[in-house]
Amino acid sequence: MSKILSAWFAVSSILLLLLCAIAISYSAWLAVLLGVLAIANIGWGFVIKARHNRRHGNTA
């Protein structure tokens, strides 16, 4: 995976988790939604990395 794409997933995940932490004070449902989105974003990053490694023949 390219460095820019890795940085994108890292920054977007941190922002989603930060918003989740802030949302805890306002709405539990919003906090849960943002938490689920953050976990999905992190998971999608791993999926993209695995596809990229498989396509380019990298094992690590």
A tleap script that builds the chain and sets N, CA, C and O, in Angstrom:
source leaprc.protein.ff14SB
mol = sequence {
  NMET SER LYS ILE LEU SER ALA TRP PHE ALA
  VAL SER SER ILE LEU LEU LEU LEU LEU CYS
  ALA ILE ALA ILE SER TYR SER ALA TRP LEU
  ALA VAL LEU LEU GLY VAL LEU ALA ILE ALA
  ASN ILE GLY TRP GLY PHE VAL ILE LYS ALA
  ARG HIE ASN ARG ARG HIE GLY ASN THR CALA
}
set mol.1.N position { 0.849 -1.169 0.000 }
set mol.1.CA position { 0.000 0.000 0.000 }
set mol.1.C position { 0.895 1.233 0.000 }
set mol.1.O position { 1.941 1.246 0.648 }
set mol.2.N position { 0.490 2.246 -0.712 }
set mol.2.CA position { 1.299 3.457 -0.786 }
set mol.2.C position { 1.279 4.204 0.552 }
set mol.2.O position { 0.387 4.012 1.379 }
set mol.3.N position { 2.269 5.043 0.735 }
set mol.3.CA position { 2.364 5.798 1.988 }
set mol.3.C position { 1.203 6.768 2.141 }
set mol.3.O position { 0.711 6.987 3.248 }
set mol.4.N position { 0.768 7.345 1.033 }
set mol.4.CA position { -0.343 8.302 1.094 }
set mol.4.C position { -1.632 7.595 1.503 }
set mol.4.O position { -2.397 8.109 2.320 }
set mol.5.N position { -1.867 6.418 0.934 }
set mol.5.CA position { -3.073 5.673 1.291 }
set mol.5.C position { -3.012 5.195 2.742 }
set mol.5.O position { -4.020 5.227 3.448 }
set mol.6.N position { -1.855 4.758 3.181 }
set mol.6.CA position { -1.686 4.362 4.583 }
set mol.6.C position { -1.941 5.539 5.515 }
set mol.6.O position { -2.617 5.399 6.535 }
set mol.7.N position { -1.401 6.689 5.163 }
set mol.7.CA position { -1.610 7.888 5.979 }
set mol.7.C position { -3.080 8.278 6.000 }
set mol.7.O position { -3.595 8.713 7.030 }
set mol.8.N position { -3.756 8.124 4.866 }
set mol.8.CA position { -5.183 8.454 4.796 }
set mol.8.C position { -5.981 7.592 5.774 }
set mol.8.O position { -6.804 8.112 6.528 }
set mol.9.N position { -5.743 6.272 5.765 }
set mol.9.CA position { -6.474 5.390 6.669 }
set mol.9.C position { -6.126 5.688 8.125 }
set mol.9.O position { -7.002 5.634 8.989 }
set mol.10.N position { -4.880 5.997 8.406 }
set mol.10.CA position { -4.484 6.311 9.782 }
set mol.10.C position { -5.154 7.595 10.266 }
set mol.10.O position { -5.731 7.625 11.353 }
set mol.11.N position { -5.081 8.635 9.474 }
set mol.11.CA position { -5.645 9.935 9.879 }
set mol.11.C position { -7.168 9.863 9.962 }
set mol.11.O position { -7.761 10.378 10.910 }
set mol.12.N position { -7.798 9.232 8.985 }
set mol.12.CA position { -9.265 9.157 9.009 }
set mol.12.C position { -9.751 8.319 10.187 }
set mol.12.O position { -10.785 8.633 10.777 }
set mol.13.N position { -9.027 7.265 10.539 }
set mol.13.CA position { -9.413 6.453 11.694 }
set mol.13.C position { -9.265 7.234 12.988 }
set mol.13.O position { -10.128 7.159 13.863 }
set mol.14.N position { -8.184 7.981 13.115 }
set mol.14.CA position { -7.983 8.800 14.312 }
set mol.14.C position { -9.065 9.859 14.428 }
set mol.14.O position { -9.587 10.095 15.517 }
set mol.15.N position { -9.404 10.492 13.327 }
set mol.15.CA position { -10.460 11.512 13.360 }
set mol.15.C position { -11.813 10.914 13.734 }
set mol.15.O position { -12.563 11.507 14.509 }
set mol.16.N position { -12.126 9.743 13.186 }
set mol.16.CA position { -13.392 9.109 13.537 }
set mol.16.C position { -13.431 8.736 15.018 }
set mol.16.O position { -14.458 8.912 15.674 }
set mol.17.N position { -12.321 8.224 15.547 }
set mol.17.CA position { -12.284 7.872 16.968 }
set mol.17.C position { -12.333 9.118 17.850 }
set mol.17.O position { -12.926 9.088 18.928 }
set mol.18.N position { -11.722 10.200 17.409 }
set mol.18.CA position { -11.792 11.457 18.148 }
set mol.18.C position { -13.226 11.981 18.182 }
set mol.18.O position { -13.714 12.408 19.228 }
set mol.19.N position { -13.892 11.945 17.036 }
set mol.19.CA position { -15.288 12.370 16.989 }
set mol.19.C position { -16.172 11.467 17.848 }
set mol.19.O position { -17.129 11.934 18.467 }
set mol.20.N position { -15.853 10.187 17.882 }
set mol.20.CA position { -16.589 9.248 18.725 }
set mol.20.C position { -16.434 9.624 20.198 }
set mol.20.O position { -17.405 9.615 20.954 }
set mol.21.N position { -15.216 9.952 20.593 }
set mol.21.CA position { -14.974 10.342 21.985 }
set mol.21.C position { -15.724 11.621 22.338 }
set mol.21.O position { -16.270 11.737 23.436 }
set mol.22.N position { -15.756 12.564 21.433 }
set mol.22.CA position { -16.492 13.816 21.679 }
set mol.22.C position { -17.996 13.550 21.718 }
set mol.22.O position { -18.717 14.138 22.524 }
set mol.23.N position { -18.462 12.663 20.844 }
set mol.23.CA position { -19.900 12.385 20.752 }
set mol.23.C position { -20.440 11.675 21.976 }
set mol.23.O position { -21.648 11.697 22.211 }
set mol.24.N position { -19.578 11.046 22.766 }
set mol.24.CA position { -20.042 10.358 23.965 }
set mol.24.C position { -20.770 11.332 24.897 }
set mol.24.O position { -21.721 10.948 25.577 }
set mol.25.N position { -20.329 12.575 24.925 }
set mol.25.CA position { -20.956 13.580 25.788 }
set mol.25.C position { -22.329 14.001 25.296 }
set mol.25.O position { -23.150 14.475 26.080 }
set mol.26.N position { -22.584 13.835 24.013 }
set mol.26.CA position { -23.822 14.348 23.429 }
set mol.26.C position { -24.862 13.262 23.181 }
set mol.26.O position { -26.021 13.406 23.568 }
set mol.27.N position { -24.449 12.187 22.541 }
set mol.27.CA position { -25.418 11.172 22.163 }
set mol.27.C position { -24.749 9.802 22.107 }
set mol.27.O position { -23.728 9.617 21.444 }
set mol.28.N position { -25.337 8.862 22.806 }
set mol.28.CA position { -24.777 7.503 22.803 }
set mol.28.C position { -24.903 6.873 21.428 }
set mol.28.O position { -23.994 6.172 20.982 }
set mol.29.N position { -26.022 7.116 20.748 }
set mol.29.CA position { -26.217 6.523 19.420 }
set mol.29.C position { -25.211 7.057 18.420 }
set mol.29.O position { -24.691 6.304 17.596 }
set mol.30.N position { -24.936 8.330 18.484 }
set mol.30.CA position { -23.946 8.921 17.587 }
set mol.30.C position { -22.560 8.371 17.881 }
set mol.30.O position { -21.781 8.110 16.964 }
set mol.31.N position { -22.254 8.196 19.158 }
set mol.31.CA position { -20.958 7.638 19.542 }
set mol.31.C position { -20.812 6.201 19.041 }
set mol.31.O position { -19.749 5.817 18.553 }
set mol.32.N position { -21.870 5.415 19.161 }
set mol.32.CA position { -21.834 4.032 18.673 }
set mol.32.C position { -21.667 4.011 17.158 }
set mol.32.O position { -20.878 3.228 16.629 }
set mol.33.N position { -22.398 4.860 16.468 }
set mol.33.CA position { -22.301 4.932 15.005 }
set mol.33.C position { -20.888 5.306 14.569 }
set mol.33.O position { -20.331 4.678 13.668 }
set mol.34.N position { -20.313 6.308 15.193 }
set mol.34.CA position { -18.953 6.716 14.840 }
set mol.34.C position { -17.930 5.644 15.199 }
set mol.34.O position { -16.943 5.465 14.484 }
set mol.35.N position { -18.155 4.937 16.290 }
set mol.35.CA position { -17.271 3.839 16.661 }
set mol.35.C position { -17.312 2.714 15.642 }
set mol.35.O position { -16.274 2.159 15.280 }
set mol.36.N position { -18.500 2.379 15.184 }
set mol.36.CA position { -18.644 1.334 14.162 }
set mol.36.C position { -17.995 1.781 12.857 }
set mol.36.O position { -17.327 0.991 12.190 }
set mol.37.N position { -18.189 3.039 12.495 }
set mol.37.CA position { -17.547 3.558 11.277 }
set mol.37.C position { -16.028 3.529 11.391 }
set mol.37.O position { -15.341 3.219 10.418 }
set mol.38.N position { -15.503 3.845 12.560 }
set mol.38.CA position { -14.054 3.819 12.763 }
set mol.38.C position { -13.512 2.399 12.627 }
set mol.38.O position { -12.486 2.182 11.982 }
set mol.39.N position { -14.195 1.438 13.230 }
set mol.39.CA position { -13.752 0.045 13.129 }
set mol.39.C position { -13.848 -0.446 11.692 }
set mol.39.O position { -12.968 -1.167 11.221 }
set mol.40.N position { -14.917 -0.059 10.989 }
set mol.40.CA position { -15.051 -0.434 9.580 }
set mol.40.C position { -13.949 0.193 8.735 }
set mol.40.O position { -13.431 -0.448 7.821 }
set mol.41.N position { -13.593 1.421 9.026 }
set mol.41.CA position { -12.526 2.104 8.292 }
set mol.41.C position { -11.182 1.411 8.516 }
set mol.41.O position { -10.410 1.229 7.576 }
set mol.42.N position { -10.909 1.030 9.748 }
set mol.42.CA position { -9.666 0.318 10.055 }
set mol.42.C position { -9.651 -1.033 9.334 }
set mol.42.O position { -8.642 -1.420 8.745 }
set mol.43.N position { -10.764 -1.734 9.386 }
set mol.43.CA position { -10.863 -3.023 8.699 }
set mol.43.C position { -10.700 -2.894 7.197 }
set mol.43.O position { -10.035 -3.718 6.569 }
set mol.44.N position { -11.300 -1.869 6.620 }
set mol.44.CA position { -11.180 -1.642 5.178 }
set mol.44.C position { -9.725 -1.358 4.806 }
set mol.44.O position { -9.272 -1.764 3.735 }
set mol.45.N position { -9.002 -0.677 5.663 }
set mol.45.CA position { -7.581 -0.441 5.422 }
set mol.45.C position { -6.798 -1.742 5.350 }
set mol.45.O position { -5.923 -1.900 4.499 }
set mol.46.N position { -7.116 -2.680 6.252 }
set mol.46.CA position { -6.456 -3.980 6.223 }
set mol.46.C position { -6.826 -4.760 4.959 }
set mol.46.O position { -5.986 -5.454 4.386 }
set mol.47.N position { -8.080 -4.644 4.530 }
set mol.47.CA position { -8.514 -5.327 3.303 }
set mol.47.C position { -7.747 -4.789 2.101 }
set mol.47.O position { -7.256 -5.562 1.278 }
set mol.48.N position { -7.646 -3.473 2.000 }
set mol.48.CA position { -6.916 -2.853 0.881 }
set mol.48.C position { -5.454 -3.282 0.903 }
set mol.48.O position { -4.877 -3.581 -0.142 }
set mol.49.N position { -4.858 -3.314 2.085 }
set mol.49.CA position { -3.448 -3.722 2.202 }
set mol.49.C position { -3.261 -5.171 1.768 }
set mol.49.O position { -2.303 -5.482 1.060 }
set mol.50.N position { -4.164 -6.066 2.183 }
set mol.50.CA position { -4.060 -7.478 1.817 }
set mol.50.C position { -4.221 -7.666 0.314 }
set mol.50.O position { -3.496 -8.454 -0.292 }
set mol.51.N position { -5.166 -6.949 -0.292 }
set mol.51.CA position { -5.357 -7.050 -1.744 }
set mol.51.C position { -4.126 -6.550 -2.489 }
set mol.51.O position { -3.701 -7.149 -3.476 }
set mol.52.N position { -3.561 -5.454 -2.011 }
set mol.52.CA position { -2.386 -4.902 -2.649 }
set mol.52.C position { -1.203 -5.869 -2.545 }
set mol.52.O position { -0.478 -6.080 -3.517 }
set mol.53.N position { -1.014 -6.454 -1.357 }
set mol.53.CA position { 0.086 -7.398 -1.165 }
set mol.53.C position { -0.110 -8.654 -2.015 }
set mol.53.O position { 0.853 -9.179 -2.574 }
set mol.54.N position { -1.340 -9.133 -2.115 }
set mol.54.CA position { -1.609 -10.322 -2.915 }
set mol.54.C position { -1.376 -10.051 -4.402 }
set mol.54.O position { -0.862 -10.904 -5.125 }
set mol.55.N position { -1.758 -8.862 -4.843 }
set mol.55.CA position { -1.599 -8.493 -6.253 }
set mol.55.C position { -0.128 -8.366 -6.627 }
set mol.55.O position { 0.264 -8.723 -7.738 }
set mol.56.N position { 0.680 -7.866 -5.715 }
set mol.56.CA position { 2.089 -7.639 -6.001 }
set mol.56.C position { 2.994 -8.763 -5.511 }
set mol.56.O position { 4.216 -8.664 -5.621 }
set mol.57.N position { 2.412 -9.824 -4.974 }
set mol.57.CA position { 3.183 -10.983 -4.578 }
set mol.57.C position { 3.964 -10.825 -3.299 }
set mol.57.O position { 4.864 -11.623 -3.037 }
set mol.58.N position { 3.660 -9.832 -2.496 }
set mol.58.CA position { 4.326 -9.660 -1.195 }
set mol.58.C position { 3.684 -10.572 -0.173 }
set mol.58.O position { 2.464 -10.738 -0.159 }
set mol.59.N position { 4.500 -11.165 0.683 }
set mol.59.CA position { 3.963 -12.040 1.726 }
set mol.59.C position { 3.860 -11.349 3.067 }
set mol.59.O position { 3.224 -11.877 3.979 }
set mol.60.N position { 4.463 -10.190 3.214 }
set mol.60.CA position { 4.436 -9.495 4.510 }
set mol.60.C position { 3.634 -8.227 4.419 }
set mol.60.O position { 3.500 -7.509 5.410 }
savepdb mol mol.pdb
quit
